[in-house]
Structure formats: C-alpha cells, structure tokens
Amino acid sequence: MSDKATGVDAIFFSVKDVPRAIAFYRELLSIAETSWEAEYGAEWILGDGTAFGVGAYSSGEYKPSGCVLFAVPDVETLAKRVPQIGGTLIEGVRDFPNCRAQWCEDPDGNSFVLHQRTAP
C-alpha cells in the first residue's frame, strides 16, 4: 500500500446555514444530493464522478474559503439563475483563450465559478 495521495475524493465548503446551502446547490446544480443529513451537510456526485459538498461550520469565526469551478455547457444561462436563488455574480462573464467563466458567491460567501471550456 502506498502512502501517496491518489486524487481528490471530494471538495466541500463550510457553511453557516446547512438547509439554505443544500437548497442553493440543489437548484444551482440541477441534481439531487446523493447523500445528506440536514443538520450536518450534503454531497453531490457530478456527472464526471467528482464529489462536491457542503458541511456545517463548527467553531470560531466563520470565514468563507476556497473556490470550485463547475463545468457547465452554457455560462450565461446558468449565471442568470444565480441571483434568483440567493447567490451573487461577481463582475461579468470573462472570456479566456480556452474557456468562459463567471465568478460567483453562494449565500455564505463561498466562491465558485461557472466554467465553460471553449477549446480542449
């Protein structure tokens, strides 16, 4: 058995309000969570097998951190939904040589990006 990491099993955000976070990401991702405990958090398995989740923030002063890029087929379409479900759009859609991206924040201030590849 090796003592080296072999990959990332899941990406989780700490949140202050678990039910609100579950509702937000359920709507944003358009899929039901694959496991959840309303008091503690939830996890979603995305189409490519990546796991994303939210968990209850447990101690000290809350500070949002981290960022996840969600692969989406159409940045503009999904970006329109973000403010409607309680999130915030940061600036506008940005075009890069290989992608389009919209930076956002969830209701707890965690950063995420709606990310659309435009080239391999």
Secondary structure, 3 states (H helix, E strand, C coil): CCCCCCCCCCEEEEECCHHHHHHHHHHHHCCCCCEEECCCEEEEECCCCCEEEEEECCCCCCCCCCEEEEECCCHHHHHHHHHHCCCEEEEEEEEECCEEEEEEECCCCCEEEEEEECCC
